[in-house]
Amino acid sequence: MLLAVDVGNTNVVFALFEAGSDPGQPGAIRARWRIAMDTRRTGDEYAVWLMQLMEIEGIERTAITGMIVSTVVPRARHNFEVLGNKYFGLAPLFAGEGDAGWTFPLDVDEPRSLGADRAVNALAAHATYPGDLIVVDFGTATTFDVVDFDGAYKGGIIAPGINLSLDALVDHTAKLPRIAIESPRDTMVIGRNTEDQMLIGVFWGYVAMMEGLIARLRAEIGRPAQVIATGGLALLFDRHTAIFDAIDPDLTLRGLAILAGKAGQA
């Protein structure tokens, strides 16, 4: 099995992939787990947590024959090297480096500055969907990435995530309460109390931002482009807008598995 690890600013997602029958495509995900990102958490602590979950699923440590990591948190890298080397006897691949380097063009001014998660999303999206693509990833930040019909990464947009926007609103005002991001009760935009007004402003404001940016991206691309959404809030927004052509929650993990396969570890 392949252990794929997506290390984000807010969460770390672990997934175990079965071996695929097609060398170019990953197998099914056997299990997936999520834990809050904490740069103080050691490789040993990750191992204790992960081994317990694997035991619950009836998966032996020796079943892990490959490991690949995508991280946007440089300080966490050593912890995952320890996890792979000490507990699985594996030197983990890191997305974008060495044998797991990018196999498609990064047509941007500074390719080295591109987050590994965004490049992995581009790889998986092109392998799954035809034509020009816009990939929207809802994480700590919300990113919009353009992948052309040949699979080249062309650039994109970085916007504050909706929770960051809400945190900024609450942290910099004296009387506004902290609220949860959830589906509005209806489509009305005249709020009758403070909490409703905040939810309307943040939620529908975010929907308008996404729809506006995607319209501008499509116009700039100049060809029909599918919009693929991934990340935890994709399903929430999908219920309130028609801009997404597909919701793909495992896009990043699948991209890691594809990249590991190209490096001979799937």
RODO-2510 file (C-alpha; in nm, 4 decimals, decimal comma):
residues 266
     n   res          X          Y          Z
     1     m     0,0000     0,0000     0,0000
     2     l     0,0968     0,3604    -0,0558
     3     l     0,0772     0,6075     0,2323
     4     a    -0,0035     0,9544     0,0949
     5     v     0,0184     1,2519     0,3304
     6     d    -0,1194     1,5975     0,2488
     7     v     0,0254     1,8466     0,4999
     8     g    -0,1698     2,1720     0,5008
     9     n    -0,1624     2,4794     0,7211
    10     t    -0,4730     2,3699     0,9127
    11     n    -0,4953     1,9908     0,8808
    12     v    -0,2871     1,6894     0,7826
    13     v    -0,4657     1,4198     0,5826
    14     f    -0,3314     1,0642     0,5619
    15     a    -0,4607     0,8147     0,3041
    16     l    -0,3755     0,4528     0,2246
    17     f    -0,4034     0,3549    -0,1415
    18     e    -0,4374    -0,0018    -0,2627
    19     a    -0,2154    -0,1005    -0,5532
    20     g    -0,3764    -0,0017    -0,8843
    21     s    -0,4244    -0,2380    -1,1776
    22     d    -0,3214     0,0402    -1,4192
    23     p     0,0333     0,1710    -1,3573
    24     g    -0,0802     0,5191    -1,4580
    25     q    -0,3723     0,5348    -1,2166
    26     p    -0,3835     0,4839    -0,8379
    27     g    -0,5912     0,2146    -0,6754
    28     a    -0,8787     0,2674    -0,4349
    29     i    -0,8362     0,4515    -0,1061
    30     r    -0,8465     0,1899     0,1703
    31     a    -0,8587     0,4400     0,4572
    32     r    -0,8145     0,8106     0,5239
    33     w    -0,7606     1,0050     0,8452
    34     r    -0,7322     1,3728     0,9377
    35     i    -0,5508     1,5456     1,2245
    36     a    -0,4974     1,9116     1,3105
    37     m    -0,1683     2,0562     1,1903
    38     d     0,0747     2,1330     1,4736
    39     t     0,4414     2,1957     1,3967
    40     r     0,5268     2,0842     1,7515
    41     r     0,3921     1,7340     1,6888
    42     t     0,6825     1,4942     1,6409
    43     g     0,7225     1,2041     1,4028
    44     d     0,6875     0,9700     1,7027
    45     e     0,3550     1,1288     1,7969
    46     y     0,2247     1,0950     1,4421
    47     a     0,3316     0,7303     1,4492
    48     v     0,1465     0,6504     1,7729
    49     w    -0,1719     0,8108     1,6400
    50     l    -0,1447     0,6535     1,2944
    51     m    -0,0564     0,3025     1,4171
    52     q    -0,3622     0,2965     1,6428
    53     l    -0,5893     0,3918     1,3525
    54     m    -0,4270     0,1342     1,1258
    55     e    -0,4806    -0,1323     1,3915
    56     i    -0,8503    -0,0438     1,4096
    57     e    -0,8711    -0,0944     1,0325
    58     g    -0,6786    -0,4217     1,0530
    59     i    -0,3822    -0,2905     0,8522
    60     e    -0,0324    -0,4127     0,9354
    61     r     0,2614    -0,1744     0,9384
    62     t     0,4423    -0,3989     0,6897
    63     a     0,1631    -0,3414     0,4346
    64     i     0,3017     0,0093     0,3696
    65     t     0,5465    -0,0204     0,0808
    66     g     0,5656     0,3445    -0,0298
    67     m     0,5153     0,6922     0,1155
    68     i     0,4744     1,0336    -0,0453
    69     v     0,4232     1,3702     0,1222
    70     s     0,2971     1,7045    -0,0039
    71     t     0,3665     1,9835     0,2437
    72     v     0,3218     2,3599     0,2507
    73     v     0,4698     2,3715     0,6036
    74     p     0,8510     2,3491     0,5769
    75     r     0,8953     2,3147     0,9553
    76     a     0,6958     1,9895     0,9507
    77     r     0,9117     1,8138     0,6925
    78     h     1,1528     1,6491     0,9375
    79     n     0,8661     1,4976     1,1364
    80     f     0,7407     1,3089     0,8318
    81     e     1,0902     1,1965     0,7407
    82     v     1,1106     1,0449     1,0913
    83     l     0,7696     0,8837     1,0500
    84     g     0,8677     0,7182     0,7225
    85     n     1,2225     0,6156     0,8076
    86     k     1,1751     0,5054     1,1688
    87     y     0,8349     0,3392     1,1556
    88     f     0,7962     0,2128     0,7981
    89     g     1,1580     0,1741     0,6907
    90     l     1,0903     0,4078     0,3973
    91     a     1,2516     0,7267     0,2759
    92     p     0,9394     0,9289     0,1890
    93     l     0,9082     1,1020    -0,1433
    94     f     0,8303     1,4725    -0,1276
    95     a     0,6092     1,6119    -0,4022
    96     g     0,8057     1,8280    -0,6436
    97     e     1,1455     1,6923    -0,5414
    98     g     1,3817     1,4262    -0,6793
    99     d     1,2042     1,1227    -0,8226
   100     a     0,8719     1,2921    -0,7414
   101     g     0,9534     1,6025    -0,9433
   102     w     0,6918     1,7639    -1,1637
   103     t     0,6434     1,5949    -1,5003
   104     f     0,4362     1,8761    -1,6541
   105     p     0,5186     2,2388    -1,7398
   106     l     0,4828     2,5056    -1,4718
   107     d     0,4225     2,8036    -1,6979
   108     v     0,4596     3,0751    -1,4330
   109     d     0,7206     3,3368    -1,3435
   110     e     0,8500     3,1581    -1,0313
   111     p     0,7847     2,7807    -1,0534
   112     r     0,9689     2,7123    -0,7270
   113     s     0,7233     2,9273    -0,5324
   114     l     0,4222     2,7192    -0,6333
   115     g     0,2777     2,5229    -0,3405
   116     a     0,3138     2,1469    -0,3793
   117     d    -0,0552     2,0937    -0,3072
   118     r    -0,1561     2,3172    -0,5982
   119     a     0,0790     2,1413    -0,8404
   120     v    -0,0500     1,8025    -0,7228
   121     n    -0,4077     1,9215    -0,7786
   122     a    -0,3167     2,0273    -1,1328
   123     l    -0,1655     1,6856    -1,2034
   124     a    -0,4686     1,4964    -1,0732
   125     a    -0,7198     1,7256    -1,2437
   126     h    -0,5581     1,6864    -1,5862
   127     a    -0,5406     1,3079    -1,5391
   128     t    -0,9133     1,2970    -1,4567
   129     y    -1,0928     1,5668    -1,6563
   130     p    -1,0585     1,6751    -2,0217
   131     g    -0,9905     2,0189    -2,1628
   132     d    -0,9020     2,3428    -1,9868
   133     l    -0,9622     2,3391    -1,6123
   134     i    -1,0009     2,5737    -1,3185
   135     v    -0,9297     2,3990    -0,9881
   136     v    -1,0716     2,5621    -0,6751
   137     d    -0,9264     2,4341    -0,3476
   138     f    -1,0903     2,5387    -0,0211
   139     g    -0,8220     2,5337     0,2461
   140     t    -0,6793     2,7873     0,4882
   141     a    -0,6547     2,9981     0,1732
   142     t    -0,8814     2,9436    -0,1252
   143     t    -0,6822     2,8918    -0,4428
   144     f    -0,7927     2,9060    -0,8056
   145     d    -0,5554     2,7254    -1,0437
   146     v    -0,5665     2,7160    -1,4231
   147     v    -0,4561     2,4003    -1,6070
   148     d    -0,4641     2,4040    -1,9861
   149     f    -0,5806     2,1201    -2,2119
   150     d    -0,2201     1,9936    -2,2458
   151     g    -0,1782     1,9664    -1,8679
   152     a     0,0429     2,2726    -1,8196
   153     y    -0,0045     2,4756    -1,5040
   154     k    -0,0703     2,8354    -1,6171
   155     g    -0,1126     3,0244    -1,2887
   156     g    -0,4024     3,1258    -1,0707
   157     i    -0,5310     3,3239    -0,7759
   158     i    -0,4837     3,3103    -0,3980
   159     a    -0,7661     3,4468    -0,1819
   160     p    -0,8192     3,4367     0,1958
   161     g    -1,0152     3,1312     0,3049
   162     i    -1,3641     3,2002     0,4327
   163     n    -1,2665     3,1133     0,7901
   164     l    -0,9724     3,3538     0,7709
   165     s    -1,2109     3,6239     0,6508
   166     l    -1,4460     3,5547     0,9395
   167     d    -1,1598     3,5502     1,1925
   168     a    -1,0381     3,8880     1,0672
   169     l    -1,3877     4,0329     1,1000
   170     v    -1,4306     3,9082     1,4565
   171     d    -1,0765     3,9778     1,5763
   172     h    -1,0760     4,3390     1,4600
   173     t    -1,4180     4,4473     1,5845
   174     a    -1,5175     4,4990     1,9456
   175     k    -1,8734     4,3681     1,9550
   176     l    -1,9185     4,1146     1,6761
   177     p    -1,9628     3,7556     1,8011
   178     r    -1,7876     3,4469     1,6651
   179     i    -2,0243     3,2473     1,4435
   180     a    -2,0009     2,9199     1,2564
   181     i    -1,9836     2,9030     0,8784
   182     e    -2,2984     2,7217     0,7677
   183     s    -2,5613     2,7295     0,4959
   184     p    -2,7863     3,0361     0,5232
   185     r    -3,1451     2,9516     0,6068
   186     d    -3,2653     3,1139     0,2846
   187     t    -3,1454     3,3358     0,0013
   188     m    -3,2519     3,6616     0,1633
   189     v    -2,9691     3,9110     0,2039
   190     i    -3,1363     4,1578     0,4386
   191     g    -3,0309     4,0311     0,7798
   192     r    -3,2567     4,1043     1,0769
   193     n    -2,9976     4,0433     1,3524
   194     t    -2,6221     4,0703     1,3933
   195     e    -2,5459     3,6999     1,3512
   196     d    -2,7518     3,6713     1,0316
   197     q    -2,5955     3,9860     0,8901
   198     m    -2,2477     3,8475     0,9531
   199     l    -2,3298     3,5106     0,7954
   200     i    -2,4861     3,6789     0,4916
   201     g    -2,1878     3,9087     0,4472
   202     v    -1,9277     3,6355     0,4784
   203     f    -2,1108     3,3508     0,3011
   204     w    -2,2846     3,5278     0,0131
   205     g    -1,9934     3,7671    -0,0203
   206     y    -1,7685     3,4658    -0,0672
   207     v    -2,0013     3,3095    -0,3241
   208     a    -2,0057     3,6381    -0,5184
   209     m    -1,6261     3,6556    -0,5028
   210     m    -1,5904     3,3013    -0,6382
   211     e    -1,8431     3,3518    -0,9161
   212     g    -1,6815     3,6804    -1,0179
   213     l    -1,3260     3,5468    -1,0206
   214     i    -1,4218     3,2329    -1,2124
   215     a    -1,6051     3,4420    -1,4718
   216     r    -1,2911     3,6540    -1,5154
   217     l    -1,0679     3,3463    -1,5379
   218     r    -1,2896     3,1898    -1,8047
   219     a    -1,2869     3,5120    -2,0033
   220     e    -0,9076     3,5295    -1,9854
   221     i    -0,8638     3,1638    -2,0823
   222     g    -1,0799     3,2273    -2,3877
   223     r    -1,1973     2,8659    -2,4188
   224     p    -1,4564     2,6604    -2,2310
   225     a    -1,3111     2,5534    -1,8960
   226     q    -1,4514     2,3101    -1,6425
   227     v    -1,4411     2,4121    -1,2756
   228     i    -1,3327     2,1392    -1,0343
   229     a    -1,3721     2,2043    -0,6612
   230     t    -1,1939     2,0279    -0,3770
   231     g    -1,1393     2,0883    -0,0068
   232     g    -1,3612     2,0712     0,2970
   233     l    -1,6064     2,3505     0,2114
   234     a    -1,6648     2,2553    -0,1521
   235     l    -1,9868     2,0647    -0,0808
   236     l    -2,1236     2,3478     0,1341
   237     f    -2,0808     2,6033    -0,1431
   238     d    -2,1954     2,3641    -0,4163
   239     r    -2,5469     2,3732    -0,2712
   240     h    -2,5658     2,7489    -0,3314
   241     t    -2,3957     2,8087    -0,6654
   242     a    -2,3920     2,6508    -1,0105
   243     i    -2,0297     2,7402    -1,0919
   244     f    -1,8776     2,3984    -1,0153
   245     d    -1,8780     2,1238    -1,2784
   246     a    -1,7449     1,8597    -1,0381
   247     i    -1,6715     1,8180    -0,6681
   248     d    -1,3638     1,6014    -0,6122
   249     p    -1,2757     1,5748    -0,2412
   250     d    -0,9833     1,3357    -0,2977
   251     l    -0,8155     1,5338    -0,5765
   252     t    -0,4974     1,6176    -0,3833
   253     l    -0,4549     1,2678    -0,2430
   254     r    -0,5096     1,1116    -0,5848
   255     g    -0,2531     1,3481    -0,7348
   256     l    -0,0009     1,2312    -0,4758
   257     a    -0,0706     0,8699    -0,5657
   258     i    -0,0289     0,9454    -0,9375
   259     l     0,3013     1,1203    -0,8663
   260     a     0,4221     0,8270    -0,6550
   261     g     0,3296     0,5913    -0,9366
   262     k     0,5410     0,7906    -1,1801
   263     a     0,8288     0,7560    -0,9314
   264     g     0,7754     0,3795    -0,9064
   265     q     0,6245     0,3721    -0,5565
   266     a     0,2537     0,3111    -0,6188
***
